[in-house]
Amino acid sequence: MSNQERFDTFFMIKTENIVTFFLETRQYTETICKPLEIEDYVVQPIVDVSPPKWHLGHTSWFFEEFILKPYKPNYRLFDDDFAFVFNSYYENVGKRVVRNDRGNLSRPGVAKVYDYRHYVTNEMKEFLQSEISSEIEEILLIGIHHEKQHQELLITDIKYILGNNPLLPKYNDSFQENPVQDVKQKWIEMNEGIYEIGHSDPETFCYDNELGRHKVYLHEYRISNKLVTNDEFIEFIDSGGYKDFNYWHAEGWDWIQQNNIHQPMYWHKIENQWYQYTAQGLQKITKEAPVTHISYFEAFAYSQWKKCRLPTEFEWEAAEENFNWGSRWEWTESAYLPYPGYKKDKGALGEYNGKFMVNQKVLRGGSVATSTNHTRPTYRNFFQTNLRWQFTGIRLAK
C-alpha cells in the first residue's frame, strides 16, 4: 500500500462534499479536547505551547475573519473583542494578545469559547448551503487545513501541559504514539540525477510553500528505510553522545549546556530503567519504536555519531516512495526557503507561510498526531532547531 493510500492524502473535494469535510473537521477538534479537565484548558507552560481554549477560539476566529465577515451578508460578530483575543500572528488584521500571554486569558471562559465555536460553525453551515465562488472555496480549504494543523498542535500542546504536570496524568487510552516499525533496516540506493520537486497537481490541495515545482540535481546517495529507534538512541546516550562536543553544532552544544539537555523530551530514568511520558502516562520505553521529541540539534548530533547525515528535503521527497513515513516528522538538512517563483498572496493570508522563511529547518512526512486527509509527499513543515514538543524523529542518509 502506498503512502498516498495509507494516509488518505487529500484530493480536491467537490463542492457538495465540502460541508461534510468542514463539519467533520470542526467536530474532531472538540473530540481531541474531551478527555481534558476544565483546568487543563487555560495552562500555557511555555511560549510555544498555547492553551487548548485558545486553539478552540483561534480556529473559529479564522473562519469568522476570512469568510463570514467579508462574504456573509449581515453577519454579526459573536464578540467584538474576540479578534483581539484569538488572532495569532496576522499583522494585516490588527492588534492581538501577545503570544506568551495566552495563558493569562482566564476570560472568556471555556463555556463561552465553545459557544463561540458552535456559533461560527452554524453560521458557516448556513452560509455554505448557498453556492460559493472558487475564491471562497479556496479560502475554506485553507481554513479546514489550518484547523487540522491546530488539531496536531492541540495534541502536542496537551501532551506538554500534562507531561509537565508533576503527577504525569494520563490523557486517554486510545492515542497510540509509539508504533513499531516491522521491517528490517536497509539502505535505499538513489541514483545521481535530476529530480522534480514540489506540488504539481492543480486539482489537489497544497500550501503555497509547496508550489514552484522545479528540478534539482542530486548526487548518488543512500537513505534508510527505517527511522532511528529508541533503542538505537539509547546507545548514543550510553556512549556519551550528549557529553562529546565533537558531534554538535556550536549552537547546539551551547543549547544542551545551558538547558541541561541529556536525553529526549519526556524521558525519565528511574532505577536505571528508561521511561517515557506518553498519552497513557509514564510508560517503559518501547525500544523498537522510533525515537521522538528531539530537536534538530540532537538529530544532527546522532547522525554525526553514526557517521551519517540527515537527508535534504529534496533527497527525502525523491526517495519517499521507497519507505513508509508518517509516524514522526523527520528533520532534514534543508533550511526553510522559498521555491523558485514563490509568490505570497496579498493581505493577511499572505502571512501564512512566507514570513517564516528564516532560521528554520524543514521537516517532512507527518506524525502520529497529524490529522487524516492532511499529509502528502510535498508537505513542508518547519520549526526552529531547538524545538522538541512535536513528534519529531530521525531518518539517516549517507
C-alpha positions as CSV (number, residue, x, y, z in Angstrom):
1,M,0.0,0.0,0.0
2,S,1.4,3.4,-1.0
3,N,1.9,6.3,1.3
4,Q,-0.8,8.2,-0.5
5,E,-3.3,5.4,0.3
6,R,-2.1,4.9,3.8
7,F,-2.5,8.5,4.8
8,D,-5.6,9.3,2.7
9,T,-3.9,12.2,1.1
10,F,-6.5,14.9,0.4
11,F,-7.8,15.2,-3.2
12,M,-10.0,18.1,-4.3
13,I,-13.3,17.8,-2.7
14,K,-16.3,18.6,-4.8
15,T,-18.5,21.5,-3.5
16,E,-21.3,19.2,-2.4
17,N,-18.9,17.4,0.0
18,I,-17.1,20.3,1.4
19,V,-19.7,21.0,4.1
20,T,-19.2,17.5,5.4
21,F,-15.4,17.9,5.3
22,F,-15.8,21.2,7.2
23,L,-18.2,19.8,9.9
24,E,-16.1,16.6,10.4
25,T,-13.0,18.8,11.0
26,R,-14.8,21.1,13.4
27,Q,-16.1,18.1,15.4
28,Y,-12.7,16.3,15.6
29,T,-11.1,19.4,17.2
30,E,-13.7,19.1,20.1
31,T,-13.2,15.4,20.3
32,I,-9.5,15.9,21.0
33,C,-10.4,18.1,24.0
34,K,-13.0,15.7,25.5
35,P,-10.5,14.0,27.9
36,L,-9.5,17.4,29.4
37,E,-10.4,18.7,32.8
38,I,-11.7,22.3,32.8
39,E,-8.4,23.4,34.4
40,D,-6.4,22.0,31.5
41,Y,-7.9,24.4,29.0
42,V,-6.0,27.5,30.2
43,V,-2.5,26.3,31.0
44,Q,0.5,27.7,29.0
45,P,3.8,26.3,30.4
46,I,6.0,27.9,27.7
47,V,5.6,30.4,24.8
48,D,5.5,27.6,22.1
49,V,2.5,25.8,23.8
50,S,-0.9,27.5,23.5
51,P,-3.7,26.7,25.9
52,P,-6.3,24.3,24.4
53,K,-9.0,27.0,24.9
54,W,-7.1,29.4,22.7
55,H,-6.8,26.8,19.9
56,L,-10.6,26.3,20.0
57,G,-11.2,30.0,19.7
58,H,-8.5,30.7,17.1
59,T,-9.7,28.1,14.7
60,S,-13.2,29.6,14.9
61,W,-11.9,33.2,14.5
62,F,-10.1,32.1,11.3
63,F,-13.4,31.3,9.6
64,E,-15.1,34.3,11.0
65,E,-12.4,36.7,10.0
66,F,-11.7,35.4,6.5
67,I,-15.1,34.1,5.3
68,L,-18.0,35.2,7.4
69,K,-17.1,38.9,7.9
70,P,-16.2,39.6,4.3
71,Y,-18.7,37.3,2.5
72,K,-21.8,36.5,4.6
73,P,-24.4,39.3,4.3
74,N,-25.4,40.9,7.6
75,Y,-23.0,38.7,9.6
76,R,-22.9,39.8,13.3
77,L,-19.7,39.2,15.3
78,F,-20.2,36.9,18.3
79,D,-18.0,39.2,20.4
80,D,-16.2,42.4,19.3
81,D,-13.1,41.5,21.5
82,F,-12.5,38.0,20.1
83,A,-10.5,39.2,17.1
84,F,-8.0,40.7,19.6
85,V,-8.0,37.6,21.7
86,F,-7.8,34.9,19.0
87,N,-5.7,36.5,16.2
88,S,-2.4,34.7,16.2
89,Y,0.2,36.5,14.0
90,Y,-1.7,38.3,11.2
91,E,-0.4,41.8,11.3
92,N,-2.7,42.8,8.5
93,V,-5.8,42.0,10.6
94,G,-4.9,44.2,13.6
95,K,-3.8,44.1,17.2
96,R,-3.7,40.8,19.2
97,V,-2.8,39.3,22.6
98,V,0.9,38.8,22.9
99,R,1.6,35.1,22.3
100,N,3.1,34.3,25.7
101,D,0.1,36.0,27.4
102,R,-2.4,33.5,26.1
103,G,-2.3,31.5,29.4
104,N,-3.4,34.7,31.2
105,L,-6.8,34.6,29.4
106,S,-8.9,33.2,32.2
107,R,-11.8,35.1,30.5
108,P,-13.5,34.3,28.2
109,G,-14.4,31.1,30.0
110,V,-14.3,27.7,28.3
111,A,-18.1,27.5,28.0
112,K,-18.2,30.8,26.2
113,V,-15.4,29.7,23.8
114,Y,-17.4,26.6,23.0
115,D,-20.5,28.8,22.4
116,Y,-18.3,30.8,20.0
117,R,-17.2,27.7,18.2
118,H,-20.8,26.5,17.8
119,Y,-22.0,29.9,16.7
120,V,-19.3,30.1,14.0
121,T,-19.9,26.5,12.9
122,N,-23.6,27.1,12.5
123,E,-23.1,30.4,10.7
124,M,-20.7,28.7,8.3
125,K,-23.0,25.7,7.7
126,E,-25.8,28.1,6.8
127,F,-23.5,30.2,4.5
128,L,-22.3,27.0,2.7
129,Q,-25.8,26.0,1.8
130,S,-25.7,28.5,-1.0
131,E,-23.3,28.3,-3.9
132,I,-19.9,29.7,-3.2
133,S,-17.3,31.0,-5.6
134,S,-14.0,29.3,-6.3
135,E,-12.2,32.1,-4.3
136,I,-14.3,31.3,-1.2
137,E,-13.8,27.6,-1.7
138,E,-10.0,28.1,-1.8
139,I,-10.1,30.1,1.5
140,L,-12.4,27.5,3.0
141,L,-10.0,24.7,2.2
142,I,-7.1,26.7,3.7
143,G,-9.3,27.2,6.8
144,I,-10.1,23.5,7.1
145,H,-6.4,22.5,6.7
146,H,-5.4,25.3,9.1
147,E,-7.7,23.7,11.7
148,K,-6.1,20.3,11.0
149,Q,-2.8,21.9,11.7
150,H,-4.1,23.1,15.0
151,Q,-5.5,19.7,15.8
152,E,-2.0,18.4,15.8
153,L,-0.8,21.3,17.8
154,L,-3.6,20.6,20.3
155,I,-2.4,17.1,20.8
156,T,1.2,18.0,21.2
157,D,0.3,21.0,23.4
158,I,-1.9,18.9,25.6
159,K,0.9,16.4,26.0
160,Y,3.3,19.1,27.0
161,I,0.8,20.5,29.5
162,L,0.1,17.1,31.1
163,G,3.7,15.9,30.7
164,N,4.9,18.8,32.8
165,N,2.3,18.3,35.5
166,P,4.2,16.7,38.5
167,L,1.6,13.9,38.6
168,L,2.2,13.0,34.9
169,P,-1.5,12.3,34.3
170,K,-3.0,10.2,31.6
171,Y,-4.6,11.9,28.6
172,N,-6.5,8.9,27.2
173,D,-6.2,5.2,26.3
174,S,-6.7,5.4,22.6
175,F,-3.9,7.7,21.2
176,Q,-1.0,5.3,20.4
177,E,2.1,7.3,19.8
178,N,4.8,4.6,19.6
179,P,4.2,2.3,16.5
180,V,6.8,-0.3,15.9
181,Q,8.5,-0.5,12.5
182,D,8.1,-4.1,11.4
183,V,10.7,-4.1,8.6
184,K,14.4,-4.8,8.6
185,Q,16.7,-1.9,8.3
186,K,18.3,-1.4,4.9
187,W,19.8,1.4,2.8
188,I,17.9,2.5,-0.3
189,E,20.2,3.3,-3.1
190,M,19.3,6.5,-5.0
191,N,20.9,7.3,-8.4
192,E,22.6,10.5,-9.3
193,G,20.4,12.6,-11.5
194,I,17.8,15.3,-11.9
195,Y,14.6,15.1,-9.9
196,E,11.4,17.2,-9.9
197,I,10.4,18.6,-6.5
198,G,7.2,20.3,-5.4
199,H,3.4,20.0,-5.8
200,S,2.3,19.5,-9.3
201,D,-1.4,18.7,-9.5
202,P,-3.6,21.8,-9.8
203,E,-6.7,19.8,-8.8
204,T,-5.3,18.9,-5.4
205,F,-4.9,21.0,-2.3
206,C,-1.5,22.2,-1.1
207,Y,0.0,25.2,0.7
208,D,1.8,27.9,-1.2
209,N,5.2,26.9,0.1
210,E,4.9,23.6,-1.9
211,L,4.5,25.5,-5.2
212,G,7.1,26.3,-7.7
213,R,7.7,22.7,-8.9
214,H,11.3,22.7,-10.0
215,K,14.2,20.4,-10.9
216,V,17.1,19.7,-8.6
217,Y,20.3,17.8,-9.2
218,L,21.1,15.2,-6.6
219,H,24.3,13.2,-6.3
220,E,24.1,9.5,-5.6
221,Y,23.1,8.9,-2.0
222,R,21.6,6.3,0.3
223,I,18.7,6.7,2.7
224,S,17.5,4.5,5.4
225,N,14.1,2.7,5.0
226,K,13.6,3.0,8.8
227,L,13.6,5.7,11.4
228,V,16.1,5.6,14.2
229,T,14.6,3.7,17.2
230,N,14.6,4.4,20.9
231,D,17.0,1.5,21.4
232,E,19.4,2.9,18.9
233,F,19.2,6.4,20.5
234,I,19.9,4.9,24.0
235,E,23.2,3.6,22.5
236,F,24.0,7.2,21.6
237,I,23.2,8.3,25.2
238,D,25.2,5.5,26.8
239,S,28.2,6.2,24.6
240,G,28.4,9.8,25.9
241,G,26.8,11.4,22.9
242,Y,25.4,14.3,24.9
243,K,28.9,14.9,26.5
244,D,31.1,15.0,23.4
245,F,31.1,18.4,21.7
246,N,32.6,16.9,18.5
247,Y,29.1,15.7,17.4
248,W,27.3,19.0,17.9
249,H,27.0,22.3,16.2
250,A,28.4,25.1,18.3
251,E,24.9,26.5,18.8
252,G,23.6,23.0,19.7
253,W,26.3,22.4,22.2
254,D,25.6,25.7,23.9
255,W,21.9,24.8,23.9
256,I,22.4,21.5,25.7
257,Q,24.8,23.0,28.2
258,Q,22.6,26.0,29.0
259,N,19.4,23.9,29.3
260,N,20.9,20.8,30.9
261,I,19.7,18.5,28.0
262,H,21.0,15.0,28.2
263,Q,18.0,12.9,26.8
264,P,14.9,13.3,24.6
265,M,12.0,15.3,25.9
266,Y,9.6,13.3,28.2
267,W,12.3,10.6,29.0
268,H,12.8,9.8,32.7
269,K,15.5,7.4,34.1
270,I,14.1,5.6,37.1
271,E,16.1,2.9,38.9
272,N,18.4,2.5,35.8
273,Q,15.4,2.0,33.5
274,W,14.2,4.4,30.8
275,Y,10.6,5.6,30.9
276,Q,8.7,7.9,28.6
277,Y,5.7,10.1,29.3
278,T,3.0,9.2,26.8
279,A,-0.7,9.8,26.4
280,Q,-1.2,6.9,28.7
281,G,1.0,8.4,31.4
282,L,4.5,7.2,32.3
283,Q,5.4,4.0,30.5
284,K,8.6,2.0,30.0
285,I,10.3,2.9,26.8
286,T,9.2,1.0,23.7
287,K,12.7,0.2,22.4
288,E,11.6,-0.7,18.9
289,A,9.6,2.5,18.4
290,P,11.0,5.4,16.5
291,V,12.7,8.0,18.8
292,T,10.7,11.2,19.1
293,H,10.5,14.6,20.7
294,I,14.1,15.5,19.7
295,S,15.5,18.8,18.3
296,Y,17.3,19.3,15.1
297,F,20.4,19.7,17.2
298,E,20.0,16.2,18.6
299,A,19.1,14.7,15.2
300,F,22.3,16.2,13.7
301,A,24.5,15.0,16.6
302,Y,23.1,11.5,16.4
303,S,23.8,11.4,12.7
304,Q,27.3,12.6,13.2
305,W,27.8,9.9,15.9
306,K,26.6,7.3,13.4
307,K,29.0,8.7,10.7
308,C,25.9,9.5,8.6
309,R,23.9,12.7,8.0
310,L,20.4,13.9,7.7
311,P,18.8,13.9,4.2
312,T,17.9,17.2,2.5
313,E,14.3,17.7,1.9
314,F,14.9,17.1,-1.8
315,E,16.5,13.8,-1.2
316,W,13.6,12.9,1.1
317,E,11.0,13.7,-1.5
318,A,12.8,11.9,-4.3
319,A,13.1,8.7,-2.2
320,E,9.8,8.8,-0.2
321,E,8.0,6.1,-2.4
322,N,10.6,3.6,-1.2
323,F,9.9,3.8,2.5
324,N,7.0,4.2,5.0
325,W,6.6,7.6,6.6
326,G,4.1,9.4,8.8
327,S,4.7,8.3,12.4
328,R,7.3,11.1,13.0
329,W,8.1,14.5,11.5
330,E,11.5,13.9,10.0
331,W,14.2,16.6,10.4
332,T,16.0,17.4,7.2
333,E,19.2,19.2,6.5
334,S,17.3,21.9,4.5
335,A,16.7,25.4,5.5
336,Y,13.1,26.6,5.1
337,L,13.4,28.7,2.0
338,P,11.0,29.6,-0.9
339,Y,10.9,27.5,-4.0
340,P,11.7,29.2,-7.4
341,G,8.9,31.5,-8.4
342,Y,7.3,31.6,-5.0
343,K,4.8,34.4,-4.5
344,K,3.0,35.4,-1.4
345,D,-0.7,36.2,-1.6
346,K,-1.7,39.8,-0.8
347,G,-3.2,40.6,2.5
348,A,-3.4,38.6,5.7
349,L,-3.4,35.1,4.1
350,G,0.0,36.0,2.5
351,E,1.4,35.9,6.0
352,Y,0.6,32.2,6.3
353,N,4.0,30.8,5.3
354,G,6.3,33.3,3.6
355,K,7.2,35.4,6.6
356,F,8.6,32.4,8.5
357,M,11.2,31.5,5.8
358,V,14.2,32.3,8.0
359,N,16.1,30.5,10.7
360,Q,14.1,27.3,10.5
361,K,14.6,23.7,9.2
362,V,12.2,21.8,7.1
363,L,10.6,18.6,8.4
364,R,9.0,16.1,6.1
365,G,6.4,13.3,6.4
366,G,3.8,13.6,9.2
367,S,3.3,12.2,12.7
368,V,1.0,10.1,14.8
369,A,-0.7,13.3,15.8
370,T,-1.2,14.6,12.2
371,S,-4.9,14.6,11.2
372,T,-6.2,12.4,8.4
373,N,-6.5,14.0,5.0
374,H,-3.7,16.4,5.8
375,T,-0.5,14.9,4.6
376,R,1.2,14.4,1.2
377,P,4.8,13.8,-0.1
378,T,5.3,17.5,-0.9
379,Y,4.2,18.9,2.5
380,R,6.8,21.2,4.1
381,N,6.6,21.5,7.8
382,F,9.1,23.8,9.5
383,F,10.4,24.5,13.0
384,Q,13.3,26.2,14.8
385,T,16.3,24.0,15.5
386,N,15.8,23.8,19.3
387,L,12.1,22.8,19.4
388,R,11.1,19.3,20.7
389,W,7.5,19.3,21.7
390,Q,6.3,18.0,18.3
391,F,6.6,14.3,17.3
392,T,10.0,14.7,15.6
393,G,12.4,11.9,14.6
394,I,15.4,10.9,12.6
395,R,15.9,9.2,9.2
396,L,19.6,8.8,8.3
397,A,21.2,9.3,4.9
398,K,24.8,8.9,3.6
